[in-house]
Amino acid sequence: MTDTKSVTIRIPDAKLEELKDAEYKLCFAKKVNDHYNVVWKSADDYLTENTFSWQPQYRLYGGKIVEGTPRVHVQTRQVPIGLGEEATLDKAGVLSDASTGGPDTGITMYNEYGPIHPGLSAYSTDIDGKTTLTPIYFADKPILGGDHLLLTPVEVVQVWFEQDITTGTVFSDDKTRSVEIDLTSAHSATRSYDGTRWSTPKAGAPGVDVVTILTIAATLTAAVSIVELASKISAKVAEVYSGLKVDVTSPDGWSVTIKYSQRPGITGAELAQTRALSQNPAMNDQLTAYALEAFAVSGVGYTSLMAIPA
């Protein structure tokens, strides 16, 4: 199973207002080929505590800079690819599926087409809990036909605040007042920003009181595999709400009880975020939607359903 990485950014209330009044955005970039050059995600709706997460899963593409703007323009299909794999852009401009090849620490593009900038995209779950695919790297110079380029992403991110910048922007300047966070040997990290400097807060006590956020009781139109149903719901929740766990029970396979609860052992920062999210009615609506989607994928409907928030 691919490890999820996450960073939590804390901002004091007084500084939060100052940053927003000046229209600063909270920005994230990922290190590839030993530097940063694309805004992976920028956000202007940040709060006192913000968690950004991802898994090391990539898409390879070829592209160019949009004329008149410093933004990535993806021109080929984006191919799922991992470390130790390669893909070829043929003479017609079609990027092949990934296959094993090249150094196991990187991703290789072979170019038979002509001048083009290789790049990488990656999925991330932003501070609002939305999962999207956006560029993380764009080669500074195009490679010519007959050449190839090795792209080496690592689990290191840069975080900073900046005005007038958007997701997908290509940059070459060093970001002032930024912080680099290395997650090559860790799953998560928390940093605080007071407006002038970054710091690492002391770890909060792990959450030990497992709180149920939402309980759904439903009677289905047909029997289902509870293990399969739980797996489908858990996979969806893990993409968006990393602080939650899912328990699905059934005495007969036809009636089910689904409990979304706070995941045990989470950090103080994750605990605070999960509790804040649970106070938003939209979260319960989305959790209910995940259950309904799992029913549909499993080929069953329901004759009754009751969702009970905490």
N, C-alpha and C positions, 0 to 999 in steps of 0.2 A: 504494500500500500504506500502510495506517495505521501511523504510528510507535508503537513501544512505548516507554513511559516507565517508569522504575524508580528507586526510592530504596533504598539500603542503609543500615541502621542498625547501628552497632557499639556493643557494651556490654562494658566490662571484666568479667572473670570475677568479681572481688570484688563489683562493683556488681550484677551479674546475680543473684547469690545474695541480696543484700539486697532488691532489688526483688521477687523472687519470694516471699521470706519474708513480705513485707508485702502480697502479693497485688495488686501493680500490674499493669495491662495495658498493652501497647503499642498505641497508638491512632493511626489515620490519618483525616483528613478532607480533603475537596476544596473549593476555593473556588468558590462560585457566587454571582452577584450581589454580588460584592465582600465576602462574608463566609462563615464556616463555621457550620453549625448541625446537622449530622448526623454521627454516627460512621460513617464508611464501613466501617471494619473495626477490631475490637479483638481482640487475641491475648494469650493467657497462656502460650503455649508457645514464646516467643522464646528465642533462643540468643545466643551472642557476636556472630554476624553474621547479619543478617536482611534479605532482599530482598523488597520489595513492588512489584508492577508492574501496569500497566494500559495500555489503549489508549483514546484519546478517542472512545469509542462509548457512546451514551446510550439510555435508555429513559424515555419521558415517562409520567406517571401522575397520577391524582387520588386524594387520600386524606384521612385525618384522624388525630388523635392518639388512641391507645388510651386509653380511660377509666382513670384511676388510674395510668398509667405514661407516661413521656415517650418512647414509642416510636412510630415511623411505622407506620400501618396503611394499606396500599395497597388501594384500593377499586375501581379500574378496571383494565382490562387495561393492561399496560405496552407501549407502542408504540415500536419502534425508530425513532430520530429523530436527525438531525444538525444541525449549525449551519446557519442559513439555511433551516430548515424549520419547519413549523407543523402543528398538529393541533387538531381541534375536538371538544369534549365536548358531544354533542347533548342534547336535552331528555330523552331516555330514560336518559342516563348512559353512553352508548356513546362511547368515544374513537376517533376516526377514525384511519385510517392517515396517516402523515406525507406532506406535500406541500411543494413549494417555496414559500417565502413568509416575510416578516418580515426583520429585519436579518440579514446574513450572519454576524454575530458571536454570535448567540443562537438560542434555541429558543422558539417562541411557542405558548402554549395559549390557544385561544378557548373561552369557557365559555357554553353555552346552557342548562346544566342547573340551576344554583342554587349556593348557597355550597359551596365545596370548596377544598381546599389543593392547588395544583399542586406536583409534585415531579419529581425526576430520580433515576434509578438508573444504575449503571454496573457493568460487569464489572471484576473485579480478580483478580490471582493473588496469594494471600496468602503469608506466610512459609513455609508448609508445601507450597507448590506447587499448592494447590487453587484452581480458578477458579470464582468465584461472582458472582451478580448481587445487589447490595445497594444501598439508598438512599444517595445522596450529598447530597441537598438536599430540604427540605420548606418551602414558603412559610410565613413566620411568621404571616400572617393569611390567611383564606380570601378568594377573590375571588367576587363575586356573579355571577348570571346576566346575560349581556350584556356582561361585562367580559372582559379578556384580560390575560395576564401574560407578560412576556419573561424568560426564564431564560438567564443568561450564564455558563456554566462556563468556567473557564480552567485551564491546566495548572500549577496551584500547589496544593501540599498542605501541611497542618499535621500535625506529628507530636508526640506527647506521651505521658506515662505517667500513668495514673489508676486509682484503685481503684473497684470496684463500678460498672462501666459496660460496656455491651455494644454489638455491632454494631446499627445502626439507631436508637440513642438520639438523640433531639433535644435539643440544648443551646443555651443562649443566653449562657452566661458565657464570659469570656475564660479560656483555659487558661494556667495558670502553667507556667513552665519548658517551654514548647513551642518548636518551631522551625518556621519557614516555609521551604519549599523550592520555588523557582521553576524549573520545567522548560519554560517557554514557548519557550526557545531552546536547550534541551539535551535529551538523551535520558535521562541518568541523573545521579545525584548520590549522594554518600556523606556521612553525618554520624555523629559519635561523641557518646555521652552518658556523662558521668562521674558522674551523680547530682545535679549542681548546675548544669552548663552544657553547652551543645552546642558542638561544634567541627567544622571541616571538615578531615579528615585529608589528608595529602599523598598524591597519587595514587600507587598502586603501579605497578610496571612492567607493561606489557601482557603477557598470556600469549603466548609465542611457540612453546612446545612443544605442538603439537597432540596430545593424548593420546586414544586410543580408549577409550571407556568400556565399550561392549558391541558385540559382533559377532554378527549373526544370519545363519545360512545355512539356506536352505529350498528344497525342491523343490516346485513348485506343481502343481496339478491341471490348469492351463490356462495359456496364455501371457497376459501382461499388458503394458500399457504401462508401462515403467520410469519414464518422466517423470511419468505420472499417479500411480503408486504412491509415488514420492518426494515428490510434492507433497502427497499426503494425509497421509503420515507427518510431513513437515516442519511442516505447518500445526498438527498436534496437539502436536508437541514445542514449537513456538514459544509456545503458550499457557501451557505449564507450566514448561519448562526453557529459559529464554532463553539460557543459557550453552552450549547444545549445538547442533551441526549434524548433518545426516543426509546420508549418501551411499548411494545404492542403485545397484548394478551387476548386470549379468546378461549372460552370453555368448549366451544363446538365448531369453530372455524367460520360460523355464519355471523355471529355477533362479536364485535371487537371493541376493545378499549385501548385508546392511544394516549399515552402520557408524554408530554414534552416537559422535561425538567432541566433545571440547572445542572450542568455537568460537574461531578465531584472533582475536587482537587484543582480547580482553576485558580489562576492568579488573582490577586486583589483587583488589578485593572480589568481583567476579563469579567470578574464577578460584578463590578460596578457597571460595566457596559451591559451585561446581560439583564441586570435588574432594571436599568434605565429603559432598555428596549421593551421589557415585559410590561411596562406601564403605557405603552403605545398600542391602542386598539388595532392598528393596522398590522401589527405583528401577529396577533391572534388570527386575524383574517388570512394572513399568508400561511400560517401554520395549518389552518383548516384546509386551505387550497392544496397544500402539499399532500394531505391525506386523501382528498378527493382525486387528485391526479394519480396517486398510487392505486386507488380503487380502479380507475379507468384503465390504467396500464395493465392491471391484473385481470381485466375483463369482467368486472362486477360493478353493479350499481349499489344503491342502498335504499331501504324502505323507511328508515328513520335515522336521524342524526342529531346529536346534541353536543354542542361545544361549550365547555364550562371553564371560563378563565379563572386564574388564581384569585 
